[in-house]
Amino acid sequence: MARTDLEDLIEGANYWITQRSGVVIVAFLLVTLVFAGGLGNIALDEGTEGFTEGVPAQDALDDVNRQFEPPFQADQPSTQLIQRGGNVLTQQELVRMLTLQQRLQDDPELRVEGSTSFAQTVALTIDSTAETPGEQADVIESATPREVREAVRTVTGDQSGAAELLSDDFNPEDPSASATIATVTHTERADPAGEQERIEAVVDSVGGDVTVFGQGVIQSEFEAVIGDSLALVIPVVVVLILGFLIVAFRDPFDLLLGLVALAMTIVWTFGFTGLAGIPFSEMLITVPPLLLAIGVDFGIHAVNRYREERTDDRHPDEAMAIATHQLLVAFFIVTGTTVIGFGANVVSDLGPIREFGIVASVGVVFTFLIFGVFMPAAKVAMDRARENRSIPEFGTSPLGSEGSILGRVLPVGAVIGRKAPVMILVVALLVSSGAGFSATTVDTTFDTEDFLPPEEQPAYLEYLPEEIQPQEYTISGTLNYLQSNFASGTEDQVTVYVEGPLRQDYALESIERANQDPPPSFVTENGEAQAESILSVIETQAEVDPEFAALVDRNDLNNNGVPDENLGTIYDALLASDAGDQARQYLTEDQRSTQVVYSVEADASGGEVTEDANELTDDYRLEATATGETVVFQEISNLILQSAVESLILALVFTAVFLLVIYYSLERRIALGIANLVPIVVSVALLAGSMPILGIPFNVLTGTILPISIGVGVAYSVHITHRFIDEYNATADAYRSLMITLRGTGGALTASMLTTLGGAGSLTLAITPLLGQFGVLMSLSVIYSYLLSIILLPPTLILWARYFG
């Protein structure tokens, strides 16, 4: 862009701001009404599902669940009932569970199709003719204690798997267990939250200690996490920003104008979100505080710069024209680099991260338009009206004037930099190198727990007003209880999904060979991987069915127990036998897909397990894909790290090019763009190096922080650099120009830093650790960027003036 073109744009904007301010105000208010219509279209996207879409391991897991799980588990919603007590195997507790099942089934609004429980299995063992849970409850109630105990022993002694419904402390000798799980399946689920409330009401009617858990509970609490987090964060942000604006503006009219502009920013951004059909996820909770902070930053700079020009008794139109002539360029540069910082996240393969980048970038553009055009126009119109009506002005002096405390402190970077600029840059280089080395140790994680509220809420929340206190959450506590009391052994599992012509003679031998000499993280048994597969079913059926055993034997050419001829015939015989249902858990009806479930060591890391699983799949002759929760989450972790690195590189490159082009276009001084980048690079290095020290990993949200910190950091350095070059062009004295800049722009920069810090810091109050960690890093980014802009940037500009000015 040529300089004259930019000047023409600025002159055009100044004309509309100062001469046609009424038209500008009306136009912006009308656009606000349009975007307000989109607020009602916003849908919630809670939990982790959005992050798993398109991940190959998740696609394979979906195929496994669809093809091998029983139909009601794959397609139908279900609710778990976790019954606890001293002994849930007493007659009273067994009857209680069956009574609960019957009452749930009797409620038509719950659309219960069926239910299963350990109590039900015990009752059918005593009397197989009892069909309904109510009849089964009568069976248990009329049986003797001895009959109930014998039935429990029978049930847990066979191979039905009913014992898996009991907690790990089950004692088969004197039958007792502290907990059991029942499952209720529904034909459909229209309103999970309402359904959950109805189920809990039925649970209360039967007494005892029964916890309702399932997708309805999870969805309801995930939605509540978003609402509660916003209810905690937004009021804090508003109070902090209000306080900062009062101090910065010291004028009720300017304060009201600033608040209106901030409200418009939020309406525009999230109205756009609703109109564009982008769902509101937990990641987007960070956007309102950040936009409010950026808006206040722009607002303070606009009002402060305008007040500097008004000190010479200039007319509002003239003062605003001078202020916006400089600020619109600075705002444009800041907006461009901030959009690059947020927008760099659109390269991510994870949908919610891309959507976060889009919404935040669009929000920053809206902030620029509202605070760069609407607010100056409204300010001019307001001050003209005040002068015409002799309405007194309140605080009109700019922040950071020469006699103020800020005016004496802020120029420290210029004072030090004047004496030893090279030494300061060398120290910054050494510090950045150390921070960069520390950054190489940052972990990358993806875990459901990142999105969950803590099991116990912080004590300080009890002192908040009742209206914004978060609800009592049960997800984390229930999940922890299930993991602690229903974990079967110390092993995790990985599934290999195999596709291809499984009737080929080599198909089963391929599976058998892959199980030989397995990778280190896989549990072994007699030198082979411990696995459950169609081979396991064939082996088990051969042990109890001589005719089937003979069929296998005839088609086992190498006598290793694995058939390698006429596999289609063997599959057909197996599926038609008593083991058919079990075989269908590992082999599809078309005999073209199978799953092999491997046990892996519980203490192995997700990275080790995934690497080993992928290594094992290479041993299959058929197409094989490693999957399972561990593999899926590790793939997402890898994508998070990849996204963090790619977006950081993209943001750095585009920001550098943008600054070089802008400063060449404006000043024909390309090296000024390089000088502007110095504190940004150091700030990013310090931030990345701080993460392992603070124990904060890259996750779906903190993985976006580095490119964002570039955009946020540039805002501080650009305001100083742009003001400096204006003063330097007039005085040709770098030191004097820096002193004027740091006292004037530095004061507004300090105020905007405090507001941004308040907005970012408020995220630490959010319900989930994910948001809290992001708030900590965002606060650090603001502090680093501000300090380096007033300490490191001045000596850099002095060197620039010495060699390139």
C-alpha positions, -999 to +999 in steps of 0.1 A: +000+000+000+015+034-010+017+060+017-006+084-002-033+056-004-031+052+034-032+089+040-063+091+017-080+064+037-071+081+070-083+115+057-116+098+045-121+082+079-113+115+097-139+133+075-166+108+086-155+108+122-154+146+126-178+159+100-204+132+096-203+118+132-241+115+134-243+093+103-215+071+117-232+067+150-266+057+135-249+033+111-231+015+138-262+012+160-281-003+131-254-029+125-256-036+163-293-044+159-285-068+131-259-087+151-281-087+182-305-109+162-278-136+159-274-139+197-304-162+199-289-186+174-259-196+195-257-233+203-235-249+230-207-273+221-197-289+254-171-315+262-145-332+240-165-345+211-156-315+188-119-322+192-121-358+181-139-352+148-117-361+119-090-378+140-082-411+122-080-431+155-114-417+165-129-426+131-116-462+136-130-462+171-164-451+158-163-480+133-154-504+161-183-492+183-207-493+155-199-527+142-190-547+174-209-533+203-244-544+211-269-522+193-284-505+224-249-494+234-240-480+200-271-462+190-293-458+221-289-434+250-284-450+284-283-440+321-261-456+348-274-461+383-245-465+408-258-481+440-236-478+471-238-491+506-223-513+533-234-543+512-255-539+481-261-577+479-285-579+508-321-587+500-332-552+509-307-535+485-314-560+457-351-553+461-344-516+462-326-517+428-353-538+411-380-515+425-361-485+411-358-502+377-396-509+376-405-473+386-383-459+359-398-483+334-433-472+344-426-435+337-436-430+300-417-397+297-384-416+304-390-438+274-372-468+290-367-497+266-350-520+291-326-522+320-300-546+334-286-550+368-269-576+390-300-578+411-320-588+380-295-616+372-298-629+408-336-629+406-336-648+373-312-674+387-338-681+415-368-679+392-363-677+354-400-670+348-400-636+364-402-612+334-405-576+348-383-559+374-413-558+397-418-595+395-381-600+400-382-578+431-410-601+445-388-631+438-359-617+458-383-605+486-399-640+490-367-659+488-348-670+519-314-653+527-297-687+520-313-688+485-302-653+477-266-660+488-265-692+467-278-674+437-252-646+441-224-673+442-239-690+412-241-658+392-205-647+401-191-682+395-202-686+359-188-669+328-217-645+323-196-615+333-222-604+359-194-600+385-181-570+365-212-551+377-199-553+412-172-532+428-136-545+432-141-553+469-166-580+461-163-610+485-176-642+470-173-663+502-197-643+522-213-624+493-209-587+498-199-556+478-200-519+485-213-509+451-229-521+419-239-505+385-272-509+367-279-497+332-311-483+318-315-479+281-339-454+264-355-455+230-346-418+225-335-387+244-349-353+237-341-334+268-311-349+288-313-323+316-350-327+321-347-365+319-320-365+345-342-345+369-370-370+365-347-400+371-333-384+402-368-378+415-376-415+410-343-425+427-352-403+457-386-422+460-369-455+467-343-442+491-308-456+496-276-443+481-280-443+443-262-419+420-275-411+385-248-410+358-247-410+320-248-388+290-277-367+302-257-359+334-225-352+315-242-330+289-261-311+316-230-304+337-208-295+307-234-269+297-235-257+333-197-254+333-199-229+304-226-209+320-211-209+355-177-199+341-191-170+322-211-160+353-179-159+373-156-144+348-177-117+331-188-098+363-151-097+375-140-084+341-167-058+341-159-046+376-121-045+369-126-027+336-151-003+351-125+005+378-097+010+353-119+032+330-129+054+360-092+059+368-082+064+331-111+085+320-121+104+351-152+115+333-187+100+335-196+108+299-164+092+286-170+062+309-205+057+296-192+060+260-165+034+267-190+009+282-214+013+252-185+006+228-175-025+249-211-038+248-213-033+211-181-053+207-195-083+225-229-081+206-212-079+172-188-107+179-212-132+193-240-121+171-217-130+142-210-164+160-247-171+160-253-160+125-223-180+112-235-212+130-204-215+151-212-233+184-201-218+217-174-241+233-154-238+265-126-223+245-148-193+235-152-184+272-118-167+268-129-145+240-151-119+259-125-110+285-098-107+258-120-085+235-131-064+264-094-059+274-084-051+238-113-027+235-104-009+267-068-007+253-080+010+222-104+032+241-078+045+265-053+052+237-080+071+217-092+092+246-057+098+260-042+109+226-073+131+220-068+147+254-031+154+246-042+175+216-070+192+236-045+206+261-037+233+235-074+244+235-080+229+201-116+224+189-128+188+193-129+183+155-093+194+151-080+175+181-097+143+171-084+146+135-048+149+148-053+120+172-070+097+148-045+105+120-019+088+142-040+063+161-058+048+131-025+037+117-014+023+151-048+006+156-046-008+121-011-023+127-022-036+161-054-051+146-035-067+118-009-084+140-035-094+166-056-110+139-025-128+127-019-140+162-054-153+168-060-163+131-028-185+130-049-210+149-071-217+119-043-240+106-051-265+134-066-298+124-089-296+155-123-279+148-128-260+181-093-245+178-100-233+143-134-219+154-117-201+183-092-185+159-120-174+136-142-159+163-114-141+181-100-127+148-134-114+137-139-100+172-106-081+170-116-066+136-150-055+151-131-040+181-110-020+157-140-006+138-159+002+170-131+019+189-113+033+159-143+048+141-175+047+162-160+058+196-140+088+182-171+099+162-193+096+193-166+114+214-165+143+190-203+146+189-205+144+226-178+170+232-194+194+207-227+190+225-211+196+258-194+228+246-226+241+231-246+234+263-217+245+286-217+210+303-186+209+325-157+185+317-143+164+344-109+147+341-092+159+309-055+156+315-037+127+298-022+098+317+016+098+321+022+136+319+057+148+327+050+157+363+031+126+372+046+095+389+042+075+357+059+103+338+090+099+360+090+060+360+081+051+325+112+066+307+135+042+326+140+021+294+152+052+275+175+063+303+192+029+306+191+023+269+209+055+262+239+044+282+243+007+272+219-004+245+241-032+232+246-047+266+208-048+272+202-065+239+229-091+247+213-098+280+179-102+263+195-126+239+210-148+266+177-148+286+157-157+255+181-186+248+177-200+283+139-196+280+139-213+247+158-243+261+133-245+290+105-245+264+117-277+248+105-296+280+069-285+278+045-314+279+015-318+256-017-333+269-053-339+260-076-353+287-113-352+295-104-340+330-092-307+314-128-299+306-143-311+339-149-291+370-128-301+400-143-326+424-142-300+452-148-264+445-124-238+459-135-225+493-137-188+482-166-196+459-188-200+490-184-163+497-197-152+463-232-139+459-257-168+455-266-156+420-232-164+405-222-193+427-216-224+405-238-254+409-226-286+427-209-308+401-209-346+403-191-357+371-155-357+385-164-373+418-184-400+400-158-408+374-131-409+401-153-433+422-159-456+392-122-456+383-112-464+419-139-491+426-147-507+393-112-509+377-106-545+367-069-550+373-040-527+365-042-528+327-055-505+300-065-516+266-058-507+230-079-519+200-066-527+166-093-524+139-085-547+110-102-544+076-098-565+045-105-600+031-106-620+063-115-652+044-080-652+029-059-681+042-033-658+057-058-636+076-058-653+110-021-662+108-014-625+102-031-617+135-012-645+153+022-634+139+015-598+150+010-610+185+044-626+187+072-606+204+049-576+211+062-540+219+073-532+255+041-515+267+019-545+258+011-571+284+025-605+275+015-640+283+039-668+274+058-645+251+027-634+232+006-602+235-023-607+258-052-601+234-089-609+229-099-615+193-118-638+170-088-662+176-098-663+213-134-672+205-122-699+181-099-714+207-126-713+235-153-729+212-129-756+201-124-766+238-161-773+243-172-784+209-154-815+195-170-812+160-158-775+157-124-785+171-121-812+144-130-786+117-103-762+130-078-791+132-084-801+095-077-766+084-046-759+105-017-768+082+011-759+106-006-773+138-003-740+158-040-739+166-047-712+141-066-723+110-052-712+076-076-728+052-113-725+045-117-696+069-151-687+056-164-722+066-149-718+100-164-684+105-199-696+094-197-726+118-186-703+146-213-677+140-239-704+139-228-720+172-235-711+208-205-688+207-220-668+178-229-637+199-194-636+214-179-640+179-199-610+166-181-589+192-149-595+171-161-603+136-186-585+114-213-604+096-197-597+062-165-611+076-145-582+063-137-564+096-124-575+130-111-560+162-082-572+184-082-559+219-048-558+236-039-552+272-013-526+278+006-516+310-013-490+330+019-472+339+029-467+303+026-432+289+001-424+261+030-417+238+046-450+245+014-470+240+005-452+208+040-456+193+040-493+202+004-498+189+013-482+156+045-504+154+023-535+160-002-526+133+027-526+108+030-563+114-005-570+100-008-580+064-043-565+063-051-528+068-049-522+105-055-491+126-047-486+162-074-470+183-090-467+217-092-438+241-054-438+249-045-437+212-072-411+203-061-388+231-025-392+222-032-384+185-050-352+196-021-343+219+002-347+188-021-325+168-021-299+196+017-297+196+017-296+158-009-269+158+011-249+184+043-250+164+027-244+131+006-215+143+036-199+161+057-201+130+029-188+109+022-159+133+059-150+135+064-150+097+032-132+089+037-106+117+073-100+106+062-095+069+033-074+079+054-051+100+082-048+074+057-039+047+038-015+069+069+004+081+083+005+046+051+018+032+047+044+059+083+055+066+104+038+039+123+023+069+121-014+068+145-019+097+119-003+120+098-034+116+126-056+127+132-034+158+095-037+166+098-075+166+127-077+191+106-075+223+079-097+208+104-126+202+119-123+236+084-122+252+073-153+234+105-171+244+100-161+281+063-173+280+072-207+265+100-211+289+078-203+318+053-231+310+073-261+323+084-241+353+048-235+362+038-271+353+014-259+326+014-282+295+002-275+260-035-284+258-063-275+235-064-240+249-028-232+262-016-246+228-030-214+212-012-190+236+021-185+217+007-170+185-018-150+206+010-136+227+026-123+195-006-104+186-010-091+221+026-082+225+028-063+192+000-040+205+024-026+231+055-023+209+035-008+180+020+020+200+055+030+213+072+026+179+046+045+160+045+074+184+083+074+186+088+077+148+063+106+147+083+124+173+116+114+158+106+127+124+100+161+141+131+162+163+157+138+148+166+131+185+160+095+195+164+100+232+141+130+233+115+113+211+115+083+235+111+104+265+080+121+250+067+088+238+071+069+271+056+097+291+026+102+268+018+068+251+035+050+279+008+062+304-020+049+282+000+017+276+002+012+314-036+017+318-044-007+290-019-032+304-037-032+337-071-037+320-058-065+298-042-081+328-075-079+347-094-095+318-069-123+314-065-128+351-102-132+356-101-164+336-083-180+366-117-179+384-133-201+357-145-236+367-122-258+347-084-260+349-082-255+312-094-219+315-074-212+346-041-222+330-049-201+300-056-171+322-023-175+340-004-177+307-023-148+292-015-127+323+022-135+320+021-127+283+007-092+290+032-085+318+062-097+296+050-077+266+045-045+286+078-047+305+098-055+274+081-027+254+091-001+279+125-016+289+139-035+259+123-016+230+137+018+238+174+007+236+165-012+204+151+020+189+181+040+200+203+015+181+180+017+152+183+055+151+221+052+154+226+029+125+194+032+103+177+065+113 
